[in-house]
Amino acid sequence: MSVLIELALGNEPNVISVNDPVTIVGDIHGQLYDLLKILSLVDLLDKSSIGEHKVIFLGDYVDRGLESLQVVTLLMALKI
């Protein structure tokens, strides 16, 4: 898992500049189906729109939901 995190976050700075359009998403808490709904609303799962729209996730990806592992894996895969 640490290799996956290193690939996704590598040398990224703590503060980044993002141009619009951007969607800011709060806590997900391991809710996979909520994450999929959010991603479908911004068409991030459509391969032709990748890179056109930025999504910032504020944290709390895992802790309460039953699909916490799936949530973090999907987010890291999208990041890579």
C-alpha positions in Angstrom: 0.0 0.0 0.0 2.9 2.4 0.7 4.1 2.0 -2.9 0.7 3.0 -4.1 0.6 6.1 -1.9 4.1 7.0 -3.0 3.1 6.8 -6.6 0.0 8.9 -6.1 1.4 11.6 -3.8 5.2 11.4 -4.7 6.6 14.9 -4.8 3.3 16.8 -4.6 3.5 20.0 -2.5 1.2 20.7 0.5 -0.3 23.7 -1.2 -1.2 23.7 -4.8 -2.7 26.3 -7.2 -5.8 25.0 -9.0 -7.6 26.7 -11.9 -11.3 26.5 -12.3 -13.5 24.5 -12.8 -12.9 22.8 -9.5 -15.2 20.8 -7.2 -14.4 20.6 -3.5 -15.5 17.5 -1.7 -15.7 17.2 2.1 -15.5 14.0 4.2 -16.3 10.7 2.4 -16.0 8.4 5.5 -15.6 5.3 3.4 -19.0 5.7 1.6 -18.1 4.2 -1.8 -21.5 4.8 -3.4 -21.5 8.5 -2.4 -18.0 8.8 -3.9 -19.2 7.2 -7.1 -22.2 9.6 -7.3 -19.9 12.6 -6.7 -17.5 11.4 -9.4 -20.3 10.8 -11.9 -21.7 14.3 -11.2 -18.4 15.9 -12.3 -17.9 13.2 -15.1 -14.5 12.3 -13.7 -15.1 8.6 -14.5 -15.5 9.5 -18.2 -12.0 8.9 -19.7 -12.5 11.7 -22.2 -12.9 14.4 -19.5 -9.9 13.4 -17.3 -7.8 16.5 -16.7 -10.5 19.0 -17.7 -12.1 19.3 -14.2 -10.3 19.2 -10.9 -11.7 17.7 -7.7 -10.2 18.5 -4.3 -10.9 16.0 -1.5 -10.5 17.5 1.9 -9.9 14.3 3.8 -11.5 11.6 6.0 -11.6 9.1 3.2 -11.8 6.1 5.5 -13.1 5.4 9.0 -16.8 4.7 9.2 -18.0 3.2 6.0 -17.9 -0.5 5.1 -16.1 0.2 1.8 -13.1 2.2 3.2 -10.5 0.1 1.3 -12.4 0.5 -2.0 -12.7 4.2 -1.5 -9.0 4.8 -0.9 -8.0 2.4 -3.7 -10.3 4.2 -6.2 -9.0 7.6 -5.2 -5.4 6.6 -5.4 -6.0 4.9 -8.8 -7.7 8.1 -10.1 -4.7 10.2 -8.8 -2.2 8.0 -10.6 
